[in-house]
Amino acid sequence: MGAFDTLSNEDYQRAFRYACALGADRDLALDLVQTALVKGLGNPERKIDNPLAYLMTSVRHCFYSEYRKRGGRDQTSFDEIKGVIATDLKPLEDMMIERDALRQAWSKLTPIERELLHLWAVEGHSLEEISASTETPRGTLLARLHRLRKRLDEHQTLNVSGVNR
C-alpha cells in the first residue's frame, strides 16, 4: 500500500485550495499538487508517516520554489479560486459587493499573508499548528496576524467610507 493511498478526494481538494491560497493561479495550483505527489511517489522506499502533512508541506515548498523562479512576482487572481458555494440567502447585490471587497483585499496580500489567512481562517489550524508546519515562530505569526487584521480593517474602513486607494 502506497503512502498516498490513504488520502481522500477531500484531501486532494484541500491541497489544491491551499495552493490557490498561497497565490497560485488555477493551473499552477494543479501543477503544484501534481508535482508534490510525484515527489512523494518518486521514492517508494521513503516512509511517509502522515501523507496529508507531507502533501501540504510539499505543495508549500513547490510554490515557494516557483515563486522564487518568477522573481517574486505574484500570479494570484481572486477570480481563479473556484468551488466556493454561497450557503446563505443574502441578496445578490450584497454578495457581489462583498466579493468585490474581498477581491480587492486579496490582491493586496502577500503569499505569506494569504498562507497564514488560509491556514488560520479557512482550514482552522491553531497558531501552534501553523508554527510547526511552516517552521515559523509563534510570536512571528501572532505579529503577522495582528498586522494582517489591522490592514484588513483599514481596507474595510476605506471601502465603507467610499474611498479607494
One Martini backbone bead per residue (centre of mass of N, CA, C, O) as a GRO file, in nm:
protein
  165
    1MET     BB    1   0.094   0.038   0.025
    2GLY     BB    2   0.070   0.355  -0.034
    3ALA     BB    3   0.088   0.659   0.113
    4PHE     BB    4  -0.159   0.789  -0.077
    5ASP     BB    5  -0.404   0.583  -0.035
    6THR     BB    6  -0.533   0.743   0.225
    7LEU     BB    7  -0.630   0.958   0.048
    8SER     BB    8  -0.867   1.183  -0.026
    9ASN     BB    9  -1.038   1.394  -0.216
   10GLU     BB   10  -1.040   1.616   0.003
   11ASP     BB   11  -0.731   1.629   0.032
   12TYR     BB   12  -0.678   1.728  -0.257
   13GLN     BB   13  -0.858   1.980  -0.236
   14ARG     BB   14  -0.702   2.105  -0.004
   15ALA     BB   15  -0.433   2.136  -0.157
   16PHE     BB   16  -0.548   2.316  -0.377
   17ARG     BB   17  -0.651   2.548  -0.198
   18TYR     BB   18  -0.374   2.609  -0.081
   19ALA     BB   19  -0.236   2.686  -0.346
   20CYS     BB   20  -0.427   2.920  -0.404
   21ALA     BB   21  -0.371   3.078  -0.139
   22LEU     BB   22  -0.068   3.129  -0.198
   23GLY     BB   23  -0.101   3.225  -0.537
   24ALA     BB   24  -0.208   3.035  -0.734
   25ASP     BB   25  -0.319   2.950  -1.005
   26ARG     BB   26  -0.500   2.704  -1.119
   27ASP     BB   27  -0.278   2.563  -1.288
   28LEU     BB   28  -0.050   2.580  -1.078
   29ALA     BB   29  -0.196   2.429  -0.852
   30LEU     BB   30  -0.213   2.163  -1.003
   31ASP     BB   31   0.095   2.134  -1.043
   32LEU     BB   32   0.175   2.132  -0.744
   33VAL     BB   33   0.026   1.877  -0.663
   34GLN     BB   34   0.156   1.691  -0.867
   35THR     BB   35   0.450   1.735  -0.782
   36ALA     BB   36   0.413   1.638  -0.492
   37LEU     BB   37   0.327   1.351  -0.567
   38VAL     BB   38   0.573   1.270  -0.733
   39LYS     BB   39   0.776   1.302  -0.506
   40GLY     BB   40   0.640   1.090  -0.316
   41LEU     BB   41   0.647   0.852  -0.541
   42GLY     BB   42   0.961   0.851  -0.630
   43ASN     BB   43   1.012   0.714  -0.327
   44PRO     BB   44   0.923   0.404  -0.210
   45GLU     BB   45   1.118   0.384   0.051
   46ARG     BB   46   0.978   0.605   0.172
   47LYS     BB   47   0.857   0.705   0.485
   48ILE     BB   48   0.514   0.807   0.532
   49ASP     BB   49   0.324   0.893   0.803
   50ASN     BB   50   0.192   1.179   0.679
   51PRO     BB   51   0.054   1.243   0.384
   52LEU     BB   52  -0.084   1.520   0.420
   53ALA     BB   53   0.156   1.674   0.536
   54TYR     BB   54   0.342   1.616   0.301
   55LEU     BB   55   0.171   1.747   0.080
   56MET     BB   56   0.150   2.034   0.198
   57THR     BB   57   0.455   2.086   0.220
   58SER     BB   58   0.521   2.035  -0.078
   59VAL     BB   59   0.345   2.257  -0.194
   60ARG     BB   60   0.490   2.486  -0.051
   61HIS     BB   61   0.772   2.438  -0.171
   62CYS     BB   62   0.689   2.458  -0.467
   63PHE     BB   63   0.582   2.744  -0.461
   64TYR     BB   64   0.844   2.892  -0.361
   65SER     BB   65   1.014   2.802  -0.597
   66GLU     BB   66   0.840   2.938  -0.816
   67TYR     BB   67   0.846   3.223  -0.698
   68ARG     BB   68   1.154   3.260  -0.729
   69LYS     BB   69   1.165   3.214  -1.038
   70ARG     BB   70   0.966   3.478  -1.078
   71GLY     BB   71   1.080   3.705  -0.881
   72GLY     BB   72   0.819   3.751  -0.683
   73ARG     BB   73   0.578   3.721  -0.859
   74ASP     BB   74   0.244   3.756  -0.869
   75GLN     BB   75  -0.053   3.536  -0.981
   76THR     BB   76  -0.307   3.625  -0.840
   77SER     BB   77  -0.658   3.554  -0.872
   78PHE     BB   78  -0.958   3.551  -0.733
   79ASP     BB   79  -1.114   3.424  -0.982
   80GLU     BB   80  -0.958   3.138  -0.971
   81ILE     BB   81  -1.132   3.071  -0.728
   82LYS     BB   82  -1.301   2.778  -0.698
   83GLY     BB   83  -1.585   2.622  -0.520
   84VAL     BB   84  -1.753   2.847  -0.393
   85ILE     BB   85  -2.047   2.826  -0.196
   86ALA     BB   86  -2.330   2.974  -0.129
   87THR     BB   87  -2.527   2.932   0.189
   88ASP     BB   88  -2.678   3.185   0.169
   89LEU     BB   89  -2.955   3.448   0.138
   90LYS     BB   90  -2.838   3.682   0.009
   91PRO     BB   91  -2.830   3.932  -0.169
   92LEU     BB   92  -2.672   3.969  -0.461
   93GLU     BB   93  -2.555   4.252  -0.417
   94ASP     BB   94  -2.406   4.189  -0.149
   95MET     BB   95  -2.229   3.964  -0.263
   96MET     BB   96  -2.081   4.141  -0.475
   97ILE     BB   97  -1.959   4.343  -0.280
   98GLU     BB   98  -1.800   4.138  -0.111
   99ARG     BB   99  -1.635   4.021  -0.344
  100ASP     BB  100  -1.493   4.285  -0.421
  101ALA     BB  101  -1.361   4.335  -0.146
  102LEU     BB  102  -1.205   4.067  -0.142
  103ARG     BB  103  -1.046   4.108  -0.401
  104GLN     BB  104  -0.895   4.360  -0.309
  105ALA     BB  105  -0.765   4.242  -0.054
  106TRP     BB  106  -0.624   3.993  -0.183
  107SER     BB  107  -0.434   4.161  -0.379
  108LYS     BB  108  -0.269   4.290  -0.118
  109LEU     BB  109  -0.154   4.021  -0.055
  110THR     BB  110   0.070   3.808   0.040
  111PRO     BB  111   0.160   3.486   0.041
  112ILE     BB  112   0.203   3.475   0.348
  113GLU     BB  113  -0.075   3.596   0.423
  114ARG     BB  114  -0.251   3.389   0.274
  115GLU     BB  115  -0.151   3.144   0.423
  116LEU     BB  116  -0.234   3.228   0.706
  117LEU     BB  117  -0.533   3.278   0.647
  118HIS     BB  118  -0.597   2.996   0.547
  119LEU     BB  119  -0.502   2.822   0.790
  120TRP     BB  120  -0.671   2.979   1.004
  121ALA     BB  121  -0.964   3.049   0.870
  122VAL     BB  122  -1.020   2.793   0.686
  123GLU     BB  123  -0.875   2.536   0.830
  124GLY     BB  124  -0.839   2.591   1.159
  125HIS     BB  125  -0.567   2.647   1.264
  126SER     BB  126  -0.339   2.680   1.484
  127LEU     BB  127  -0.058   2.850   1.562
  128GLU     BB  128   0.101   2.598   1.639
  129GLU     BB  129   0.053   2.443   1.376
  130ILE     BB  130   0.166   2.657   1.185
  131SER     BB  131   0.443   2.673   1.309
  132ALA     BB  132   0.522   2.376   1.251
  133SER     BB  133   0.463   2.369   0.933
  134THR     BB  134   0.642   2.654   0.871
  135GLU     BB  135   0.874   2.725   1.066
  136THR     BB  136   0.736   2.950   1.260
  137PRO     BB  137   0.716   3.156   1.493
  138ARG     BB  138   0.457   3.240   1.690
  139GLY     BB  139   0.518   3.545   1.724
  140THR     BB  140   0.525   3.604   1.421
  141LEU     BB  141   0.233   3.519   1.365
  142LEU     BB  142   0.099   3.720   1.554
  143ALA     BB  143   0.207   3.972   1.413
  144ARG     BB  144   0.092   3.913   1.131
  145LEU     BB  145  -0.204   3.894   1.220
  146HIS     BB  146  -0.227   4.177   1.331
  147ARG     BB  147  -0.150   4.328   1.068
  148LEU     BB  148  -0.369   4.200   0.894
  149ARG     BB  149  -0.613   4.299   1.048
  150LYS     BB  150  -0.549   4.598   1.024
  151ARG     BB  151  -0.549   4.615   0.714
  152LEU     BB  152  -0.840   4.505   0.675
  153ASP     BB  153  -0.978   4.724   0.840
  154GLU     BB  154  -0.881   4.962   0.669
  155HIS     BB  155  -1.004   4.861   0.406
  156GLN     BB  156  -1.296   4.858   0.507
  157THR     BB  157  -1.312   5.157   0.583
  158LEU     BB  158  -1.259   5.266   0.299
  159ASN     BB  159  -1.505   5.127   0.162
  160VAL     BB  160  -1.730   5.251   0.340
  161SER     BB  161  -1.642   5.559   0.272
  162GLY     BB  162  -1.552   5.544  -0.053
  163VAL     BB  163  -1.245   5.493  -0.036
  164ASN     BB  164  -0.980   5.446  -0.271
  165ARG     BB  165  -0.645   5.336  -0.356
   0.00000   0.00000   0.00000
